[in-house]
Amino acid sequence: MEKDKISSLFGNYEPELTSDTLFMERFERNLRAVELVKGKVGEMRKRNRLAVAVAALTGFVAGIICTLCYPLLLETIGNLAEAGTAAAAHIADYGSFYIWTLICIVTGILTYTAYDITMIATKKSTRTAM
């Protein structure tokens, strides 16, 4: 009984099949879209690699320059301690910590800025190439 109900339900069902040409057109259109996305992803990877390389180089150079300036900065803070105030004495006591913190902050800001500028510069060059 139940089998007859199911048979009668699907007895009149005749699905329409799309033609081969419509299927191939849609398939080729989808393939072109996939190739376009793959190309864009490849360009984005190249841009990101370049930006990371520039940022790493900038951070390395900024770190070296700041580290070379460390003795000068330490001497400046030592001279500040001669002012005789309590704040100057506190800064002189922890001067090394403050200098290294400043070096880290400056290097980080320069590195991030170099990355950001490189991403913007490469983005404009890829727009004009299209």
TIMAR-947021 format. One line per 10 residues: their letters; for each residue x, y, z of C-alpha. Coordinates in Angstrom, 2 decimals. Layout:
A) X:Y:Z; ...;
! end
This chain:
MEKDKISSLF) 0.00:0.00:0.00; 2.67:2.46:0.96; 4.78:1.38:-2.01; 1.88:2.22:-4.32; 1.59:5.70:-2.83; 5.28:6.34:-3.36; 5.11:4.96:-6.91; 2.14:7.17:-7.75; 3.91:10.18:-6.25; 6.97:9.76:-8.42;
GNYEPELTSD) 5.18:8.26:-11.42; 4.58:11.62:-13.12; 7.99:13.04:-12.24; 10.04:13.68:-15.36; 12.87:16.10:-14.59; 14.12:18.35:-17.35; 17.73:17.88:-18.25; 19.71:20.84:-19.48; 21.33:20.58:-22.83; 25.02:19.82:-23.12;
TLFMERFERN) 25.79:23.22:-24.61; 24.19:25.07:-21.69; 26.08:22.90:-19.25; 29.41:23.48:-21.04; 28.84:27.24:-21.26; 28.12:27.44:-17.55; 31.06:25.14:-16.77; 33.47:27.26:-18.84; 32.16:30.46:-17.25; 32.78:28.98:-13.81;
LRAVELVKGK) 36.27:27.88:-14.84; 37.09:31.41:-16.02; 35.87:32.78:-12.68; 38.07:30.31:-10.82; 41.10:31.29:-12.92; 40.40:34.96:-12.25; 40.26:34.34:-8.50; 43.45:32.25:-8.62; 45.22:35.09:-10.46; 44.08:37.67:-7.90;
VGEMRKRNRL) 45.18:35.45:-5.01; 48.59:35.00:-6.64; 48.99:38.76:-7.05; 47.96:39.32:-3.44; 50.50:36.75:-2.22; 53.25:38.44:-4.21; 52.30:41.84:-2.77; 52.22:40.45:0.78; 55.62:38.79:0.39; 57.15:42.01:-0.90;
AVAVAALTGF) 55.58:44.05:1.91; 56.80:41.60:4.56; 60.33:41.64:3.10; 60.41:45.45:3.07; 59.02:45.60:6.63; 61.58:43.07:7.89; 64.43:44.96:6.27; 63.15:48.25:7.69; 62.82:46.77:11.16; 66.31:45.29:10.99;
VAGIICTLCY) 67.90:48.57:9.86; 65.92:50.65:12.38; 66.88:48.25:15.17; 70.56:48.48:14.28; 70.48:52.28:14.08; 68.62:52.61:17.38; 70.96:50.15:19.06; 73.97:52.09:17.84; 72.41:55.23:19.33; 71.92:53.47:22.69;
PLLLETIGNL) 75.12:54.80:24.34; 74.25:58.37:23.33; 70.73:58.00:24.71; 72.04:56.45:27.94; 74.48:59.34:28.36; 71.66:61.83:27.77; 69.56:60.21:30.48; 72.60:60.20:32.79; 72.97:63.93:32.24; 69.30:64.32:33.05;
AEAGTAAAAH) 69.92:62.75:36.46; 72.26:65.59:37.27; 69.26:67.91:37.31; 68.73:66.75:40.88; 64.96:66.22:40.85; 63.32:63.02:42.09; 61.79:62.34:38.67; 65.17:62.73:36.99; 66.74:60.31:39.48; 63.97:57.78:38.85;
IADYGSFYIW) 64.44:58.08:35.08; 68.19:57.68:35.48; 67.73:54.55:37.61; 65.51:52.89:35.00; 67.07:54.60:31.99; 68.16:51.42:30.28; 64.64:50.01:30.47; 63.12:53.21:29.08; 65.64:53.35:26.23; 65.02:49.76:25.16;
TLICIVTGIL) 61.27:50.33:25.36; 61.67:53.40:23.17; 63.81:51.43:20.70; 61.14:48.71:20.49; 58.35:51.21:19.95; 60.22:53.17:17.28; 61.28:50.01:15.46; 57.74:48.60:15.59; 56.17:51.80:14.28; 58.70:52.10:11.46;
TYTAYDITMI) 58.21:48.44:10.50; 54.42:48.71:10.45; 54.60:51.95:8.47; 56.96:50.39:5.91; 54.57:47.43:5.50; 51.57:49.71:5.09; 53.30:51.99:2.58; 54.51:49.01:0.55; 51.01:47.53:0.42; 49.58:50.87:-0.74;
ATKKSTRTAM) 52.34:51.38:-3.32; 51.94:47.91:-4.82; 48.16:48.20:-4.83; 48.32:51.34:-6.99; 50.78:49.78:-9.39; 48.53:46.74:-9.91; 45.53:48.96:-10.58; 47.31:50.83:-13.33; 48.49:47.54:-14.85; 44.89:46.35:-15.28;
! end
